[in-house]
Amino acid sequence: MKIKKIMTFLAMSCMAVMLAGCTSGGTQGSGDPGTDQTTQTDTNTDDGSGQDGTQESDNAGSDEAGDTAKDEDGQETSDDQDGAEKPAGDVKKASEDEAEKMLAGDWVMVKEWYYNYGPEDEKDPDLSKATDDNMSATLAADEPADVKLSIYEDGQSYFADYVAMIYESYEEYNHLPMTIEKGGLYKGCENQSWFAKVKSPRSEKEYFYTLIDENTLEQCIKSTYDYDDEGTYTYYSIYRYLRDGSEQLEHADDLRYENTVTVSNAEELLNAIADNTKIILKEGEYDLSAASPKAGSDKVYLTKDHEQEGGTIEEVQIREVSNLRLEAEENAQVEISISDPAYPVIGFYDSHHCSIDGITMGHHVEPGTCGGSVIYINNCDSFSVKGCELYGSGTYGLECYSAYSLTCTDTEIYDCTYGIVDLINCSGADFTNCRMHDNRDMCMISSTQSYGINFEGCEFYNNYVDTSQYASSTFVYTYDSGEVTMNRCTFRDNIYTDLCNETDKVKTENCRFLN
């Protein structure tokens, strides 16, 4: 069906819509359906004297008015980059002059929300009530997108400069005049009091912005498409900008998470697994084997031991999840464990942008009896482990197949019974400031058909490669792989015969060997 094909295209490249111009509010942007609003030019610049625009714009803003609740953020007076004082207070109650001053500064685009509505949906939808059926979100850091906005005073008026590099497209405008209009940028916007309009005097292109708080700005683009056999479809792109130099920009990655859930037991943890979710684990032990076999969201697959009454959990697999974070509550001691030695403590499959922070994980079994690793990763990208403890008797602390962009930072891996890490068909694995000790028996670091493996500032001590049982084992094992780089690492009190089976595949720089 035609609309499905177009929807797929838009979902994959929705950020590039910015380069076609902007419409906000009203009922329909001009531009031929499926042409102006989806086809991008390689270069587009506008200095205010203008080129012909690619689409016209409707009047901006919804008719919804009235103030909303005050910010929860503090509204202290602060200075912008040129030393001028910005007005403090609720941005939603700002006068026209105050709004212009609050907008002034440099802004960096960090996230887009993309909404689609069909002919059977509400004509003027409240975007704050959108569901996963008609909404998706993308972080700018995950796309080849670099978009910056600068708003400044020149004489008695305010102007905007804008530059966007998205995929292979480029757009720039300079010194376009800005005016303040009453109303909301879109229905459901947190600021329903005012928005700013930036317009090229000649090209008629218009761009619409508003402030959510002192350091958060939003842009809205609305497009409509008429199909003879489908009806009219409406698309919104909401772009979130953060003020350059602000604390919020330093933590822009937190915008991945639409929901934050706090849990206190294993069953609650499994039930909370979902896309775009940060899960805060309260202090305690989370024995996944003891959770109800009926636990788990639709992102969790459980295998069960049917020989035991009730079918206790043997394995936990998290599948096809995006933007999931498991994080220990501040200053809390949190441990995730499993009792079955044959399986990993937790496995991730076909997932994107997942992270584990501040959690201890391992098997509650006798040493040497495990057949499963601590964390198992299969066909995942952008996976992060930070500030964790991964203990044996798991086979490996990390076992990764077909993983791309793995980071392991400030993490301790110990007492594992095969080795430290096993990488197969992986690309880009960075281990930084980790402690890896008291692991034993086989190769400590295995790299098979993997590339971009780096260890920075790591400590390896009391590890034992048992060549009496595994004669060909070396500390680092490589097969059909790229170079394994070790920089500023310390080796002490390890027992092994050879550092690597292929001497040219390990590159050591500024390392200390104290065996």
N, C-alpha and C positions, 0 to 999 in steps of 0.2 A: 504494500500500500504506500502511496506516494508520501503521505505525511510521516510515516514511520521512518522512511529513508531520510527525509529532511531533518526529523528530530534527532536521528543518530548523528548526522553531520553537525548539527548545532551543538549537541552535547559534547562532542569531541573538540570543537574549536570555538566555543562561545565567547571566550575572551577576545577573539579577533573582531567581534561585532563592534567593539569600541571604535575601530578604525573606519567604520562606515558612517559615522556621525551619530547624533543622539536625538531621541525623542522621549518625552516624559509626559505622562498624564494624557488627557484627551482620549480619542477613540482610535485613531489610526495614523501611522506615519505614512508619508507618500512613498515613492520608490516602488518599482514593479515587484510584485511578489516573487521571492526566490532569486532576485537578481541584486538590486542595490543593497539589500540588507544582509546578504550573505557573502557576496563577492568582494574581496579586498584588493585595494591597489597596493603596489609595492611601496610607494612613497606618496605622502600627502603632507604638504606644509601650508600654513596659513599665517600670514603676518598681520591680519586684520584688514589689509587691503583686498585680500581674498582671491580664491579661485572659486569656480562654480561648485556648490555643494552637491553631494551625492544624494541627499534626501532632505525634505523639509521637515519641520518640527511642529507638533501641536503645542497648544498652551500647556505649560508645565503645571504639575501639582494637582492633587485631588481637592475636592471641595471640603473635605473634612477639616475642621478647625478645632481650636481649643487647646489648652495647655495639657501636657501629660505630667506625670510625677517627676520630681526633681531627680537629677543625677545622684547615684550612689557614690560616684567619684567626688573627691574633694574639689572645691572650686576656688582654690587659692590663686592669687595674682601671680603671674609668671612673666618672664621676659622672652620675646622671640629672638631670633638670631641676630638681628641688627640692634638689639638693645631696647627696642620700643616696648612699652608695657602693654600687655594684652589685658582687656577687661576681664574681671572675674565674675562669676555668677552663673545662673542657669542659662545655658545657651538658648533654650526654648523660649525664654522670656526676653531675649535681647531685642533692643531697638534696631532700626536699620543701620545706624552708625556703629552700634556695638557689634552687630552681626558681621559687618565688613572687617572690623578690627580682629574679631575672633577667627575669621577665616584666614587672615593674613599669615603666611608662613610657607614652609616647604612640606609637601605631603608625598607619601609613598604608598602606592596601591598594593594591598596585601591579600585580598580575597574577593572572590565573586560568588554571589548566589544567583542561580539561573532558574527561572520559573517559566512554565508553559501551561497555557490554558486553551482548551478546545471550545468549539461552538456550543457545547452543552453546559459549559461552566459559567460562573458568574461573570458578568460583563466588566465590572470594576472590582476585582477581587482584593481582599485584604491579604497582603503577602505575609503578614505575621502569622496567619493561620494556615499557611501552606503545609502540605504533607509531603512525604517522600515520593508520592505518586506524581507530583508536578513540580518538584524542586530538587536541584542538585547544587553542590558547592565545590569550589576548586580554590586551593591556595595558590597564590601567585608563585610561591617558591617551588611548586610542583610543575609549573609550566614554563616554557621559555617566554616569560613576560616581565618586562621592566617598564613600569609606568610611573611617571612623576609629575606632580602638579605644583606650581608655585603661584601664590596669590600675594600681591603687594600693592602698596599705595604709591601713586605717581601724581603729584600735584594734589588736587582735591578729589580724585577718583581712585578706584581700585581696579586692577587689571590682573589677568591670569596668563601664565605661560604653561605649556603642557607638552610633554614628549612621551611617546609610547613606542616601544619595540616589542611586538607580540608575534611569535612565530617568525615569519620572514617579512612581516609588514612593519612599516614605520609611519608614524604620524607626528606632526609637530605643529603647534600654534604658539604665537607670541603676541603679547601686549593686546589681548582682547578685553574689551571693557566688561565690567561685571555690574549687575544690578541685583537688588534684593526684592523678591516677590513674596506675597503672603500666601500661606497655605502649606500643605504637605507635599513633599517630593513624590510620594506615592501613598496609596492607602495602606495603613499599617506601619508607616514610618514612625519612629519614636519621636521625631520632631515634626509636629503638624502645624507649627507656627509660621515658618518661613523657609525659603530656599533661595539659592543664588542662581542667576542665569548669566551665562557667558555666551556672547553672540558675536560672530564675525559680521562686521557692518556690510560686507558685500556678498560673501558666499552664503549667508543666511543659515549657516550651521549653528546649532545651539547645543550647549552643554549645561547640565543641571546638577547642582550640588547642594548639600545641606550638612550641618553639624549635628552629631549625636551627643557628643560631649566635647570638652575643650581640645582633646587630642584625637578625635575620631570624626572623620568626614565620610559621607556617602555620595555616590553618583548613581543616577538612574538612567537607564536606556530602555525605552519601550518600542517594540516593533510589532506590526500585525501583518498577517499573510492571509490572502483570500484564495481558496481553492474551489474550483467549480464543483468538484465532486466531494469535497470534505467540509466546506464552510470556512469560517474565519478562525484563525488561531492567533493568540496573543502571547508574546514573549517579553519577559522582563529580565534585565541584567542589573543587579545591584552590586556596585563595586565599593568595597570598604578600603579607605585610606587611613593611615596613621601618620601623626605629625612626626616629621624627621627629627631624631634626637630624643624622642619621648621614651619613657620606660615601657609604654605599651608596645612600641615598635621592637624593642629588645625581646619581647615575649610574644611576637607575632605568631609563632608556631602554635600557641594555645588556641588560636582561632580555628584550628582543625576540629575542635570539639564543640558540638552543638549542645551536648548534654553532659552533666557531671552527676555521677551516682556514687553514693557512699555505701559500702557493704561491710558486713561484720561476720559473715560465715561463707562456707564454700558454695552452698546452694544459691545464696544471693549473688555471689560472684558469677556463677555460670549463667544465671538468669539475666544478668546485666550486660552480657557481651552483646555489643551492637556497633554499627557504624557510627563514626563521628562522636565517640563517647569516651570520656575520661572516667575511670573507675578508681575511687579512692578506697583503699583497704584499711580498715581500722585495725588496731593492734590485735595480734592473735595468730593462731595456726589455722590454715585453711586446708584441711585434709580432703582432697577431691574424691578419694575413694569412699569417704563416708557420706557424701552428698546423695540425695535421692536420685535414683536412676532416671526419674522423670524430670530432673532439673535441666536447665539449659535453654537458651534462646534458640532461634532458628539458625544462628551462626555457630552453634555448638553441636558436635556429633560425639556421642558417647558409645564406647563399646563396653559390654557388660559380661561379667562372669556368671553364666546362667546355671552353673552347678551349685552356686550358693543361693540360699533363700533370698528372694527379692532381686537377685541379679546385681551384685555390687559392681561399681564402676571400675573397669580395668584401665581405660585410656580416655583422655580428653583431647579432642581435636577441635580447634577453632578454624573455621573455614570461610573463605571469601568475605573477610571483613576489611574495612578500610577505616583508617584514622581511629585506632583503638589504643588507649593508654591504660596500663595497669600501674598504679602508683601507691606506694605506702603513705599513709597519713603522716604528716610531719612529726618527727621524733618517735614514730611507732616502730616496734619490732614486729615485722610481718613475715610469716613463712607459709609458702605453698608447698604441699607435699602430696605424695601418692604412695600407696602401699604395694602396688603390683610391680615387681622388678623387671618385668618383660617389656614395659612400655615407657616412653618419655613421661616426665612429670606433666608437661604440657606441650602440645604440638600446634603449629600454625601452618595452614595450607592456603595457597592461592590468595594471599592477603597483602595489603598495601599500607605502609605508614603505620606500623604498630610499634609500640615501645613498652618496656618494662623498667620501672625505676624504683630502687630502694627496697627490693624484695629478696628474701632468702628462699631458695628453692632446692629440693632434693628428694631422694627416696628414703623412706623409713624401712630399710631392710638391712640385712647383714652385709658387710663389705664383701665385694667380689661376686655377688649373686645377681647383679643387674645385667639385663640385656637391652635396656633403654637408656637414652641420654637424658640430660636434665631438660634442656630446651631443644626441641626439634623444629626445624624450619624447612618448608618445602615449597618451592615456587613462590617466593615472597620478595618484595622489594622494599627498600627503605625501612629496615628493621633496626631498632635501637635497644640496647641493654645498657643501663647506667646505674652505678651504685648498688649493684646486686651481689649476692653471694650464691654461687652455684656449686653444690657439694655432691660428692659421690655417696653411695656407690654407683652413681650413674656412669654409663660407659664414657661419655664425653660431657663436658659442660655445655658445649654448643655443637650440634650436628646439623649441617646445612646442605641442602640439595637445591641446586638451581636458584640460589638467592642472589639478589643484586642490591648493592649498597647496604652493607651491614656495618653497624658501629657498635663497639663494646667499650665502654669507658668506666674507669674507676670501679672495676668489678673484680671480685675474687673468685677463682675457680680452683677447687681443691678436692682431694680424696676421690677423684674419678679413676675408674679401673681399666680403661682402655687408653685414654689420653686426655688432652685439654680441649682440642677443637678438631673437628673433621669437616672439611670443605670439599664438596664435589660439584663441579660445574657452577662455580660461583664467580662473581665479578665484583670487585670492590669490597674488601673487608678490612676495616680499620680497628685495631685494638690499641687503646691509649690508656696509660697509667693503670694498667691492670696488674694484679698479683696472682700468679699461677704456681701452685705449690702442692707437694705431697700427692701428686698424681703418679700413676704407675702402670707398668707392664709393656704397653705397645708404644708406637710412635706418638709423641706428645702433640705435634702439629702435623696434620695430614692435609695435603693440597692436591686434589686430583682434577685435572682439567679446569683449573681456577686461575684467576688473574687479579692483579691489584691487591695483593695481601700484604698488609703493613702492620708492624708492631712498633709503637712509639712509647718510650718511657716505661716499659713493662718490666716486672721482676719475675724471674723463673728460679725457684729454689726447691730443693728436696724432692725433685722429680726423678723417677727411676724407670729407665728403659731396660726391660729384662731381656737381654739378648740370649740368656741361657734357654729361654723358652721360645723367643721370637728372634731368631738369629739375624734376620735381615732388617730388624727394626732400627731406626735412627731417631734422633730427637726431632728433626724435621723430615718429613717424607713428601716428595713431590713426584707427580707423574703427569706428563703432558701438560705442565702448568707453567705459568709465568714465574717471575722472580718473587721470592718472599723477602721483604725488606724489614730489617730490625735496626732501629735507631735509638740510641741512648737507653738500651736495655741492659739489665744486670742479670748475670747467670751465676748462681752460687750453689754449691753442695748438690749439684745434680749428678746423676750417674747415667752415662751413656757412652757408647763406643765412638760413634761418628755424629757430627752435627747434622749432616744431611746426606742422603743417598746420592744426590747430584750436587757436587760441591759448587758448581757455578750457579746454582739456583737460590742460594741464600746470600744476601748482601747485608753485612753488618757495618754499621757506622756508629762510632763513639760508644761502643758497647764495652761492658766489663765482664770478664770471665774469671770467676773466683773459685772455681771447682778445686 
